[in-house]
Amino acid sequence: MTKADVRNLIIIWVASFALAALAGWGFLMWAPATNPVVPTAETPTTHWVTAPASTTAEQVRRNTAWTITVIFPFLFGPLITLGYVIWRFTKPKNPVPDRVEENVPLEVFWTLVPAVILVAMAVPSYQVIQYMDRTPEWSDDDPHYVVDVVGRQFDWFYSFPKYGVEMVDDGTGDNPLVLPVNRVILMNGRSTDVNHAWWVPAFGIKFDVIPGRINPAWFRPTREGFFKGQCAELCGALHALMFIHVKVVPEAEFFEWIIEQGGEIPPEEQEFVERLLGEGREIPVRQDQEEVALAGSD
């Protein structure tokens, strides 16, 4: 191997790192260009790769772009190097091959570099997992939304305990779960029969819904639209039809939906909802148990 060969191999690996960086950048730039419109009921299922619709999905997408940037040099580099070696060290060009039995610096290099790459991949991935597992703390001024999710063979039952609203998504999309945009949604999932999994790709989350325990999950939707998902755990004969439909709307429209469903607003949120819906709108306010007891005694 000559100095020219060493120089060419260095160029190959520098080019490989440049190509990997370009691939990671291209992955990030791909998403906004492919789905700029607000998804509707007729739009095909959106995904965290092409249309992230929550802060979690955006975190996952950015981590994926970083992982591509880190590992793709070791896809491009060996392939291009192999092609160069096949071309350069043919018998006519290299009639007397070198006989190298070992190379300690090279052995150290290709042991340490993969270890560094694994750390470079693991640390950001762990941070994303921590982000997904740690529910944000709400301030006293911000309303928070808790949804109880019950997986059943073969539909999804939802309830908003704070508002007294219950609904069923039977998989047809006619009765989607309605959520407010740019608000933290805490979901408590359980199952009445077998293992299920609540998965909406555009939100970047999938959590198990199993019998005998409550599994929490959270996300913050950042785009309005009609998002689709499905049960991601093989749960029986009609598993393939156990679809999920979520409609993300402005917060005022969310409370309009709550009231249409017969829900009641907690007293501590009455003023907030009145500001959202405008003066003159009748707001059904939930009576606390103490108030109901006093009214009954009269």
VENJO-V213725 format. One record per residue. PHI is phi in degrees with one decimal (NA if undefined). OMEGA is omega as a letter, one per 30 degrees, with the letter a starting at -180 (* if undefined). NEAR is the number of other ideal C-beta (glycine too) atoms within 8 Angstrom. Layout:
# VENJO-V213725
[[PHI & OMEGA & NEAR] [PHI & OMEGA & NEAR]]
This chain:
# VENJO-V213725
[[NA & a & 4] [-95.4 & l & 5] [-62.0 & l & 5] [-63.5 & l & 6] [-64.6 & l & 9] [-61.4 & l & 9] [-61.3 & a & 8] [-65.3 & l & 10] [-67.8 & l & 10] [-62.9 & l & 8] [-61.8 & l & 8] [-59.8 & a & 12] [-74.4 & l & 11] [-63.4 & l & 8] [-63.9 & l & 10] [-64.3 & l & 14] [-65.2 & l & 9] [-65.4 & l & 8] [-63.5 & l & 11] [-64.7 & l & 16] [-62.4 & l & 9] [-64.6 & l & 8] [-65.4 & l & 11] [-63.9 & l & 13] [-63.8 & l & 10] [-62.8 & l & 8] [-61.3 & l & 12] [-67.4 & a & 10] [-75.7 & a & 8] [-67.7 & a & 9] [-61.5 & a & 12] [-64.2 & a & 6] [-78.7 & a & 6] [-88.0 & a & 8] [-144.4 & a & 9] [-80.6 & a & 5] [-89.5 & l & 5] [-77.1 & a & 6] [-66.9 & l & 12] [-120.3 & l & 7] [-61.8 & a & 7] [-90.4 & a & 3] [-73.7 & l & 10] [-58.4 & a & 3] [-54.3 & l & 8] [-86.9 & a & 14] [-138.7 & a & 8] [-66.2 & l & 12] [-74.2 & a & 10] [-97.8 & a & 8] [-150.8 & l & 13] [-61.3 & a & 13] [-124.0 & l & 14] [-154.7 & l & 14] [-64.7 & l & 8] [-64.3 & a & 13] [-61.7 & l & 15] [-68.1 & l & 11] [-62.4 & a & 12] [-63.3 & a & 12] [-66.2 & l & 15] [-66.5 & l & 9] [-66.4 & l & 11] [-65.2 & l & 10] [-63.2 & l & 12] [-64.7 & l & 11] [-62.4 & l & 11] [-60.0 & a & 12] [-61.5 & a & 12] [-77.8 & a & 11] [-96.5 & a & 11] [-66.6 & l & 13] [-57.1 & a & 12] [-89.3 & l & 10] [-97.1 & a & 9] [-68.7 & a & 12] [-57.0 & a & 11] [-62.2 & a & 8] [-64.8 & a & 8] [-68.1 & l & 11] [-61.8 & l & 11] [-60.2 & l & 8] [-62.5 & l & 8] [-64.2 & a & 11] [-64.5 & l & 8] [-61.2 & a & 8] [-75.0 & a & 6] [-80.3 & a & 10] [-107.2 & l & 7] [-73.2 & a & 8] [-61.2 & l & 5] [-62.6 & a & 5] [-84.8 & a & 6] [-142.4 & a & 9] [-64.5 & l & 4] [-115.2 & a & 3] [-69.1 & l & 5] [-70.0 & l & 4] [-115.7 & a & 4] [-111.0 & a & 5] [-87.5 & l & 3] [-159.0 & l & 5] [-146.5 & a & 6] [-60.3 & l & 6] [-58.4 & l & 6] [-66.6 & l & 7] [-62.0 & l & 9] [-64.3 & a & 8] [-60.2 & a & 8] [-82.3 & l & 8] [-96.1 & a & 8] [-74.9 & a & 8] [-60.3 & l & 8] [-59.2 & l & 9] [-64.3 & l & 8] [-64.4 & l & 8] [-63.2 & l & 11] [-62.1 & l & 8] [-65.5 & l & 8] [-63.5 & l & 9] [-84.6 & a & 12] [-71.0 & a & 8] [-62.5 & l & 8] [-62.8 & l & 11] [-63.9 & l & 10] [-63.7 & l & 8] [-64.2 & l & 8] [-66.1 & l & 11] [-62.4 & l & 8] [-62.0 & l & 8] [-61.6 & a & 9] [-71.2 & a & 10] [-85.6 & a & 5] [-95.7 & a & 6] [-68.9 & l & 7] [-62.4 & l & 7] [-86.8 & l & 4] [-88.4 & l & 7] [-84.0 & a & 5] [-65.2 & a & 4] [-84.8 & a & 3] [-96.7 & l & 7] [-69.8 & l & 6] [-123.0 & a & 8] [-124.9 & l & 12] [-113.7 & l & 10] [-121.5 & l & 13] [-87.2 & a & 12] [-112.6 & l & 13] [-122.3 & l & 13] [-86.5 & a & 17] [-136.0 & l & 10] [-76.2 & g & 7] [-138.0 & l & 12] [-151.9 & a & 9] [-120.1 & l & 13] [-105.9 & a & 11] [-122.0 & l & 13] [-145.8 & l & 10] [-106.6 & a & 14] [-56.9 & a & 7] [-68.1 & a & 7] [-108.7 & l & 11] [71.0 & a & 10] [-109.7 & l & 10] [-129.6 & a & 8] [-157.3 & l & 10] [-130.2 & l & 9] [-99.6 & a & 14] [-86.4 & l & 7] [96.3 & a & 9] [-85.7 & a & 6] [90.5 & a & 11] [-74.2 & a & 5] [-132.3 & a & 9] [-74.5 & l & 11] [-72.4 & a & 12] [-103.3 & a & 10] [-134.5 & l & 14] [-83.0 & l & 11] [-78.0 & l & 12] [58.8 & l & 7] [-130.2 & l & 13] [-71.9 & l & 11] [-112.4 & l & 11] [-100.3 & a & 12] [-116.6 & l & 14] [-112.3 & a & 11] [-106.6 & l & 16] [-150.5 & a & 15] [-129.6 & l & 13] [-98.6 & a & 7] [-141.2 & a & 8] [-120.8 & l & 8] [-70.6 & l & 10] [-128.6 & l & 13] [-146.7 & a & 12] [-88.8 & a & 18] [-140.1 & l & 11] [-120.1 & a & 11] [-54.9 & a & 10] [-64.6 & l & 17] [-88.5 & l & 15] [72.1 & l & 14] [-129.3 & l & 13] [-149.4 & l & 6] [-131.2 & a & 11] [-74.0 & l & 9] [-121.3 & a & 15] [-128.3 & l & 10] [-69.3 & l & 9] [87.2 & l & 4] [-156.6 & l & 6] [-111.3 & l & 6] [-104.3 & l & 11] [-91.6 & l & 10] [-154.8 & l & 11] [-149.3 & l & 10] [-161.9 & l & 14] [-123.6 & l & 12] [-65.8 & a & 15] [-115.6 & a & 10] [-132.4 & l & 11] [-78.6 & l & 7] [148.1 & a & 12] [-113.4 & a & 13] [-110.6 & a & 14] [-121.2 & l & 12] [-156.2 & l & 14] [-163.9 & l & 8] [-65.3 & a & 14] [-110.7 & l & 7] [-132.1 & a & 10] [-59.0 & a & 4] [-123.2 & l & 13] [142.2 & a & 8] [-63.3 & a & 4] [-106.1 & l & 8] [-54.8 & a & 11] [-65.5 & a & 4] [-104.7 & a & 7] [-89.4 & a & 15] [-82.2 & l & 12] [-122.2 & l & 14] [-133.3 & a & 14] [-129.2 & l & 15] [-110.7 & l & 11] [-98.8 & a & 14] [-133.3 & l & 12] [-60.0 & a & 8] [-61.1 & l & 11] [-63.0 & l & 8] [-66.2 & l & 9] [-61.6 & a & 12] [-69.9 & l & 12] [-59.0 & l & 9] [-65.8 & l & 10] [-57.7 & a & 12] [-67.4 & l & 11] [-62.1 & l & 6] [-80.7 & l & 8] [87.3 & a & 6] [-78.9 & l & 11] [-122.8 & a & 8] [-92.6 & l & 15] [-61.1 & a & 10] [-55.6 & a & 8] [-70.8 & l & 4] [-107.3 & a & 9] [-59.5 & a & 11] [-63.0 & l & 6] [-62.2 & a & 8] [-68.3 & l & 11] [-62.1 & l & 11] [-65.6 & a & 6] [-67.9 & a & 9] [-89.0 & l & 10] [97.3 & a & 6] [-67.5 & l & 4] [91.6 & l & 3] [-81.9 & l & 7] [-73.8 & a & 3] [-110.8 & l & 10] [-72.1 & a & 8] [-102.9 & l & 9] [-73.1 & l & 10] [-88.1 & l & 7] [-69.7 & a & 7] [-60.8 & a & 6] [-65.2 & a & 6] [-66.0 & l & 8] [-64.1 & l & 9] [-64.0 & l & 8] [-64.8 & l & 8] [-63.6 & a & 8] [-69.5 & a & 6] [-70.3 & l & 5] [-69.2 & * & 4]]
